[in-house]
């Protein structure tokens, strides 16, 4: 699991799963980050962004594939 998630992180994507791996790893390695700071300033906003992005993307795709009628 470390290699695929690490590669995803190295590509620069900000995602909930990557952050669930990155921050606990950093905390266990001695980084000066508290669990509170991680959740309030990173995990919650990224999760909200992922949920919103998925809703917009999926909603748009469903709209264009299921509501437009062929003439």
Order of alpha helices (4+ residues) and beta strands (2+ residues): alpha-alpha-alpha-alpha
